Amino acid sequence: KQISLTKNITGREIGIALHGSSGLSSDDLSDAAKAGVIKVNWSTESLLIRSTAARSYYQRMEKQFDKKSPVWKETVMDNGVNSFVAKEYIPRVVERMKILGGEGRASVISGLLS
């Protein structure tokens, strides 16, 4: 419905972007994608997921931040926190992609880019 309306107004198909999706339910996001939204911004939620995970990492690993700890170097290097954050963040990104109808679309997108 919205796609037809925008096409009638502009004379061409245009993409609809959803700005500020943080706090919307999975059903709302799924409905938006079905209604023609092609871009969804979720910076605030994304930042919250990553910063919460980083804080948790530093709290859990506090004792390993002592330079005398045998795992000090692995703990304080970027790959330690990055790996920890990724374990929290990537599943949420995958979940979001599925909610928005992106599951199983990699081959379609890959074909368009070739």
TORLO-873564 format. One record per residue: residue number from 1; residue in one letter; x negated, y, z of N, C-alpha, C, O in turn. Coordinates in steps of 0.05 Angstrom, whole numbers, plus 5000, padded with zeros to 4 digits. Example, Ala and Ser with C-alpha at 12.3 -4.5 7.8 and 13.67 -1.06 7.14 Angstrom:
2
PT   i aa   nx   ny   nz  cax  cay  caz   cx   cy   cz   ox   oy   oz
PT   1  A 4736 4886 5156 4754 4910 5156 4736 4934 5156 4715 4934 5169
PT   2  S 4743 4955 5142 4727 4979 5143 4742 5001 5157 4732 5023 5161
***
This chain:
114
PT   i aa   nx   ny   nz  cax  cay  caz   cx   cy   cz   ox   oy   oz
PT   1  K 4983 4976 5000 5000 5000 5000 4982 5025 5000 4986 5043 4984
PT   2  Q 4963 5027 5019 4946 5050 5020 4928 5052 4995 4922 5074 4986
PT   3  I 4919 5029 4985 4902 5030 4961 4917 5041 4937 4906 5057 4922
PT   4  S 4942 5032 4934 4958 5042 4912 4963 5072 4915 4962 5087 4895
PT   5  L 4968 5081 4939 4973 5109 4944 4948 5126 4938 4950 5147 4925
PT   6  T 4925 5117 4947 4901 5133 4942 4894 5133 4912 4884 5152 4901
PT   7  K 4899 5110 4899 4894 5109 4870 4913 5128 4855 4905 5141 4836
PT   8  N 4938 5129 4863 4957 5148 4851 4949 5177 4855 4952 5193 4837
PT   9  I 4939 5183 4879 4932 5211 4885 4906 5219 4870 4905 5241 4859
PT  10  T 4886 5201 4870 4860 5208 4859 4856 5200 4830 4838 5210 4816
PT  11  G 4873 5182 4821 4870 5172 4793 4849 5150 4791 4843 5141 4769
PT  12  R 4839 5141 4813 4819 5119 4813 4819 5105 4840 4830 5116 4860
PT  13  E 4808 5081 4841 4806 5067 4866 4784 5080 4883 4762 5086 4872
PT  14  I 4788 5083 4908 4768 5093 4926 4767 5075 4951 4786 5062 4958
PT  15  G 4744 5075 4963 4741 5059 4988 4750 5076 5012 4747 5100 5012
PT  16  I 4760 5062 5031 4769 5075 5055 4750 5067 5078 4744 5043 5081
PT  17  A 4740 5087 5092 4722 5082 5115 4736 5086 5141 4752 5105 5144
PT  18  L 4731 5069 5160 4742 5072 5187 4720 5082 5205 4702 5067 5211
PT  19  H 4723 5106 5214 4703 5118 5232 4713 5115 5260 4736 5121 5266
PT  20  G 4696 5107 5278 4703 5104 5306 4720 5080 5312 4742 5082 5322
PT  21  S 4710 5056 5305 4725 5032 5309 4722 5020 5337 4736 5001 5344
PT  22  S 4704 5031 5353 4700 5021 5380 4726 5022 5396 4740 5042 5396
PT  23  G 4732 5000 5409 4756 4999 5425 4780 4988 5411 4801 4982 5423
PT  24  L 4778 4985 5384 4801 4973 5370 4801 4943 5374 4780 4930 5377
PT  25  S 4825 4931 5374 4827 4902 5378 4818 4888 5353 4817 4900 5331
PT  26  S 4813 4862 5355 4806 4846 5332 4829 4846 5312 4824 4847 5288
PT  27  D 4854 4845 5322 4877 4846 5303 4878 4872 5288 4884 4872 5264
PT  28  D 4873 4894 5302 4873 4920 5288 4851 4922 5267 4856 4932 5245
PT  29  L 4828 4912 5273 4806 4912 5254 4812 4894 5230 4807 4902 5207
PT  30  S 4823 4871 5235 4830 4853 5214 4851 4865 5196 4850 4863 5171
PT  31  D 4871 4877 5208 4893 4891 5193 4882 4913 5176 4890 4917 5153
PT  32  A 4863 4928 5187 4851 4950 5172 4836 4940 5147 4839 4951 5125
PT  33  A 4821 4918 5150 4807 4906 5127 4827 4897 5106 4822 4900 5082
PT  34  K 4848 4885 5115 4869 4875 5096 4883 4898 5082 4893 4895 5060
PT  35  A 4884 4921 5095 4897 4944 5084 4879 4960 5065 4888 4980 5053
PT  36  G 4854 4952 5062 4837 4965 5043 4813 4979 5054 4797 4992 5039
PT  37  V 4808 4978 5081 4785 4991 5092 4760 4974 5083 4760 4950 5086
PT  38  I 4741 4988 5072 4717 4973 5062 4692 4979 5078 4671 4966 5074
PT  39  K 4693 4999 5096 4670 5006 5112 4680 5012 5140 4699 5028 5144
PT  40  V 4667 4999 5160 4675 5003 5187 4651 5011 5203 4631 4997 5204
PT  41  N 4652 5034 5216 4631 5044 5233 4636 5035 5262 4659 5036 5271
PT  42  W 4615 5026 5275 4618 5017 5303 4593 5023 5319 4584 5007 5335
PT  43  S 4582 5047 5314 4557 5054 5327 4558 5054 5357 4541 5043 5370
PT  44  T 4579 5066 5369 4581 5067 5398 4581 5039 5410 4566 5034 5429
PT  45  E 4598 5022 5400 4599 4994 5410 4573 4979 5406 4564 4965 5423
PT  46  S 4561 4983 5382 4536 4971 5376 4514 4979 5395 4499 4963 5406
PT  47  L 4512 5005 5400 4493 5016 5419 4497 5005 5447 4478 4999 5462
PT  48  L 4522 5003 5455 4529 4993 5482 4520 4964 5485 4509 4957 5505
PT  49  I 4526 4948 5465 4518 4920 5466 4488 4917 5469 4478 4903 5486
PT  50  R 4473 4932 5452 4444 4930 5452 4431 4942 5477 4413 4930 5488
PT  51  S 4441 4964 5486 4430 4977 5510 4436 4960 5535 4419 4958 5553
PT  52  T 4459 4949 5537 4467 4931 5559 4448 4907 5560 4439 4898 5581
PT  53  A 4444 4895 5536 4426 4872 5535 4398 4879 5543 4384 4864 5557
PT  54  A 4388 4902 5534 4361 4911 5541 4358 4915 5571 4339 4907 5583
PT  55  R 4378 4928 5582 4378 4933 5611 4377 4906 5626 4362 4903 5645
PT  56  S 4393 4887 5617 4394 4861 5630 4367 4847 5628 4358 4834 5647
PT  57  Y 4354 4850 5605 4327 4838 5601 4308 4849 5622 4294 4834 5635
PT  58  Y 4307 4875 5624 4288 4888 5642 4294 4881 5671 4276 4878 5687
PT  59  Q 4319 4878 5678 4326 4870 5705 4318 4842 5711 4307 4836 5732
PT  60  R 4324 4824 5692 4318 4796 5696 4288 4790 5697 4278 4772 5711
PT  61  M 4273 4806 5681 4244 4801 5678 4227 4818 5696 4202 4819 5692
PT  62  E 4239 4831 5715 4225 4851 5732 4199 4840 5744 4178 4853 5743
PT  63  K 4199 4815 5754 4175 4804 5766 4153 4799 5746 4129 4800 5753
PT  64  Q 4160 4793 5721 4140 4788 5701 4127 4814 5690 4108 4813 5675
PT  65  F 4137 4837 5699 4125 4863 5691 4100 4869 5708 4087 4889 5703
PT  66  D 4094 4853 5727 4070 4855 5742 4047 4845 5725 4048 4822 5715
PT  67  K 4027 4861 5720 4005 4854 5702 3991 4828 5711 3978 4815 5694
PT  68  K 3994 4820 5736 3982 4795 5745 3998 4770 5738 3989 4748 5740
PT  69  S 4022 4775 5728 4039 4752 5720 4027 4738 5696 4017 4751 5677
PT  70  P 4027 4711 5696 4016 4697 5673 4031 4701 5647 4020 4696 5625
PT  71  V 4056 4711 5648 4072 4716 5624 4076 4746 5620 4094 4754 5605
PT  72  W 4059 4762 5632 4062 4791 5630 4062 4801 5601 4080 4816 5593
PT  73  K 4042 4792 5586 4039 4803 5559 4063 4796 5542 4074 4813 5528
PT  74  E 4072 4771 5542 4096 4763 5527 4121 4779 5536 4138 4785 5519
PT  75  T 4122 4784 5562 4145 4798 5573 4147 4827 5564 4168 4838 5558
PT  76  V 4124 4841 5565 4124 4870 5559 4122 4876 5530 4127 4899 5522
PT  77  M 4114 4857 5513 4113 4863 5484 4141 4866 5473 4160 4855 5483
PT  78  D 4142 4881 5451 4168 4887 5439 4184 4862 5432 4208 4862 5434
PT  79  N 4170 4841 5423 4184 4817 5414 4200 4804 5437 4220 4790 5432
PT  80  G 4192 4808 5462 4206 4797 5484 4234 4809 5487 4254 4795 5487
PT  81  V 4235 4836 5489 4261 4849 5491 4277 4847 5465 4302 4843 5466
PT  82  N 4263 4848 5442 4278 4846 5417 4291 4819 5414 4314 4818 5405
PT  83  S 4277 4798 5421 4289 4771 5419 4313 4768 5438 4333 4757 5430
PT  84  F 4310 4779 5462 4331 4778 5481 4356 4793 5472 4378 4783 5473
PT  85  V 4352 4817 5462 4374 4834 5452 4387 4820 5428 4412 4820 5425
PT  86  A 4371 4809 5410 4382 4796 5386 4400 4773 5393 4421 4768 5380
PT  87  K 4394 4758 5414 4410 4736 5423 4438 4745 5431 4458 4730 5429
PT  88  E 4440 4769 5442 4465 4781 5450 4479 4794 5426 4504 4792 5423
PT  89  Y 4464 4807 5410 4475 4825 5389 4484 4810 5364 4506 4815 5354
PT  90  I 4468 4792 5354 4474 4778 5329 4501 4763 5329 4516 4765 5310
PT  91  P 4507 4748 5351 4533 4735 5351 4556 4755 5350 4577 4749 5338
PT  92  R 4553 4778 5361 4574 4799 5360 4577 4810 5332 4599 4816 5323
PT  93  V 4555 4813 5318 4556 4822 5290 4570 4801 5273 4587 4808 5256
PT  94  V 4563 4776 5277 4575 4754 5262 4605 4754 5268 4622 4751 5249
PT  95  E 4613 4756 5293 4641 4757 5301 4655 4780 5287 4677 4776 5276
PT  96  R 4643 4803 5286 4655 4827 5273 4658 4822 5243 4679 4829 5232
PT  97  M 4638 4810 5231 4640 4804 5202 4663 4785 5196 4677 4788 5176
PT  98  K 4667 4765 5213 4689 4746 5209 4716 4760 5213 4735 4756 5197
PT  99  I 4718 4777 5233 4743 4792 5238 4750 4809 5213 4774 4812 5206
PT 100  L 4730 4820 5201 4735 4838 5178 4737 4823 5151 4739 4835 5130
PT 101  G 4737 4796 5152 4741 4781 5128 4716 4775 5112 4718 4768 5089
PT 102  G 4693 4778 5124 4668 4774 5110 4657 4746 5110 4638 4740 5096
PT 103  E 4670 4728 5125 4660 4700 5126 4661 4687 5099 4681 4688 5085
PT 104  G 4639 4674 5091 4638 4660 5066 4634 4678 5041 4638 4668 5019
PT 105  R 4628 4703 5045 4626 4722 5022 4598 4727 5014 4593 4742 4995
PT 106  A 4578 4715 5027 4550 4721 5020 4544 4714 4991 4530 4730 4978
PT 107  S 4554 4692 4981 4548 4685 4953 4560 4705 4934 4549 4711 4913
PT 108  V 4583 4715 4940 4596 4735 4923 4580 4761 4922 4574 4772 4901
PT 109  I 4571 4770 4946 4555 4794 4948 4528 4790 4934 4519 4808 4920
PT 110  S 4516 4767 4939 4490 4761 4927 4492 4761 4897 4474 4771 4883
PT 111  G 4514 4751 4886 4518 4751 4857 4521 4779 4846 4512 4784 4824
PT 112  L 4533 4796 4861 4536 4824 4852 4509 4839 4852 4505 4857 4835
PT 113  L 4491 4831 4869 4466 4845 4872 4445 4834 4851 4425 4847 4847
PT 114  S 4450 4811 4840 4431 4799 4821 4432 4813 4794 4417 4805 4776
***
